[in-house]
Amino acid sequence: MSEEKNKRDNLPWVEKYRPQKLDDVYGQTAIVTTVRKFIEEGKLPHLLFYGPPGTGKTSTIVALAREIYGKNYSNMVLELNASDDRGIDVVRNQIKDFASTRQIFSSGFKLIILDEADAMTNAAQNALRRIIEKYTKNTRFCILANYAHKLTPALLSRCTRFRFQPLPNDAIESRIANVLVHEHLKLSDDARKALLKLSKGDMRRVLNVLQASKATLDDPEKDEITDETIYECCGAPRPADVTAILKSILEDDWSTAYYTLNKIRQTNGLALIDLIEGMIELLEGYELNNELTRIELLTKLGDIEYSISKGGNDRIQSSAVIGAIKMSFENEVKSS
């Protein structure tokens, strides 16, 4: 028993706190209730779970499978992830072999879980469509994807769809409270707010940041996790830094603004793309005289973000950010 406990303690928190039962799945009450009803009535359709990462898609289907099969889980469930090779050969051979064989000692249907199915090729998806149709008598498929539009319409029409929303704050908070008790950690109020804001409804991110934050503490039993620690572990810009940069761009000349932006960026090791995101959030709260300012600003910053994602030079893009904000706010001066 102690060996099992040690193994569990050494797991990454994402796995350690993965829900084992459907009751442990937080924040997706409507989906869990509906899926439970299917099981109670013995009429489980083919399922499609889609939505952003870290919202509980894999956890829900694995917990559901454990409830249905119990000890027979390994015989009755085939799990395939995008990390496995999932071209047309795997669909024709591995999935087909598993779907076509009946279990001698177990009654009921088998379950095939295809995680990150939006990474499958079109040819593989078309082959899968035929297999789903052919073996419906003794096999059910659960397809998991981040984006439903990347799946072929023929595959979508064969599944009952469930969209997983980013998790609401209260669901994340109750999970955080649970983890803090088990790990004997203390979290300041500011750190809790920062964690909720930065997670954007992604439970996996919350657990990873908490685990990284615990590693930075000298004495986890006594020390408290602060918002500084959270921002540092995420590599996200602190609100005070973003405010200072924006203030400098709007009030100082170009050289001072460029110096301030680069100094804060280099001192704290921040990515320009994260700073742009922080600025947009901050500018959303500004009351502007002319709505054209906001339209122009978002268009220009969007273009800069695209340039960075395509490998644009950071120094040039930093200058572009300052130029975009200064030029857009000229509309404000004219209209006032």
Secondary structure, 3 states (H helix, E strand, C coil): CHHHHHHHHCCCHHHHCCCCCHHHCCCCHHHHHHHHHHHHHCCCCCEEEECCCCCCHHHHHHHHHHHHHHHHHHHHEEEECCCCCCCHHHHHHHHHHHHHCCCCCCCCCEEEEECCHHHCCHHHHHHHHHHHHHCCCCEEEEEEECCHHHCCHHHHCCCEEEECCCCCHHHHHHHHHHHHHHHCCEECHHHHHHHHHHHCCCHHHHHHHHHHHHHHCCCCCCCEECHHHHHHHHCCCCHHHHHHHHHHHHHCCHHHHHHHHHHHHHHHCCCHHHHHHHHHHHHHCCCCCCHHHHHHHHHHHHHHHHHHHCCCCHHHHHHHHHHHHHHHCHHHHHHC
